[in-house]
């Protein structure tokens, strides 16, 4: 049993398992048939014979709600010794040693539908053995919660797709398997020496029972979402409603009107951020006319993130309801399921507080050079990120209490990284900028890539707490419906050089099934397009297989390393590479260096590097076999790369 498993064992979650299981079993949802959906969702319409929604319908919603599940789950912890478990951070190195390489697997197919029986498919012994043979130590199962789209199946297709993958309940999607199936999967993963990961309820949920209950003014459900009633006298200032549950984005004229009336804040702290345009989009929307449980018809103004079907939780509400449901989901996943790595997505809460300042802070960098980024960070007030930063840190402490690790899983501005890593958060996602990859792959210009890597040097030892390789949101949706990623970012399977950077840089590395090549254990609906041969990425990695490189990455402790030097044309040491070539040297825990050199050009490149440390011997990173002829002397290395070739070399002191 490894150290991670021993740490989890000592957490006394057995106190809550039996009770939580029985509660979850009792709360198993019974969803209406397709013939009943329209009647249920229209239960409060003006066509109803009742003056208010059917009480039976309201009670049914209550039974499905997150708040009811939260009360049941939190009751198993309140007043127990679990509240006094150590919730401090500083344990990231434990997980980095045990599981530096992860498979990211969506529980949904290319059409964003749940994969039937996925839990049992993954439970097979050959499945986990094959993962280990690839050099993978962790399985991150994304989008496994009950999907909010089932509440909107009568809506237009575009809205259904927008709502896919957005959780609206504290339970697993039953189409993937039962609760007992998942528990057996978690146990099987642990027995195989692997780690389990998954996503905690995000700050932007889907529209589900709790949203409907709050919109119908049901007592006890008034503080979960950032929403407020629009005075009836002002309904003429709202966009025309297409349906009672159809969110309608407020235009600039409507926003100005409600700003002037003081109903909505004219400015938010997030609007002051010098990189606010890099945060996920959000805004205010209006509901249709909704008949309340008290018989009064209302229209609501509510905050959303990216889509009107993604309402945002209100972390600062005095009822504490948002905190309660997040806390309960941590109990469920980290405590009950023994989930090691827990993804947090709270970007919708960053800066979601009123501000008196007139506009954006005058600190925008003239280009993302390390100097300008550091200038922003030096003068930046981290309080502008609250309540989002507070929510991330609070959730991280709770995750630690139950023996897990917390990961910020969204793409956020690079400038925020030091502030996110200053607290109890264990890991922070920081992908290689798409514009840097585009410049390197399309124009053979590696300077932007080098700028990004050089900016990481200021993080020092915190480089090991970075995360790379998580696919874009909705990346499994068919091409015609998929969300577009940042400009210039291509599929990972088309970027073997980007894959090499992921391997050679410190921190947690994620890989998707297409990048691993053969994945025979996966259901057909989530397999890569071709699994009969190695992926394009694996083919271009050189003679060494991807699996062997990942094994070396773990065995040599690369995830715990620190970047020491970056070489590229026009930057760094005078002994630099030719255009289109970049090399990165990462110091390993034992003092040796892992050198990755990649040629983005379409021609052979020969170059020399002045090494940051004296070197006596060079080894192939995958096989650890000696390589001769690279060292010119103890401080200089000469290398030749073919077009689009990557090499991984260990430099021994």
Helices and strands as residue ranges (DSSP letters): H 3-9, H 14-26, H 34-41, H 55-64, H 66-75, G 81-84, H 92-98, E 101-106, H 118-122, H 125-133, E 138-142, E 145-147, G 148-152, H 157-163, E 167-172, G 174-176, H 179-191, E 195-199, H 209-215, E 227-230, G 232-237, E 248-249, H 252-261, H 269-272, G 276-278, E 282-286, E 290-291, E 297-305, H 321-330, I 331-336, E 341-344, G 347-349, H 370-379, G 382-385, H 388-401, E 405-408, G 414-416, H 417-420, E 427-429, H 434-443, H 447-455, G 456-465, E 466-468, G 492-494, H 496-504, E 508-511, H 513-516, G 524-526, H 536-539, H 546-555, G 558-560, E 562-568, E 581-587, E 593-599, E 605-610, E 617-620, E 631-633, E 636-641, E 646-652
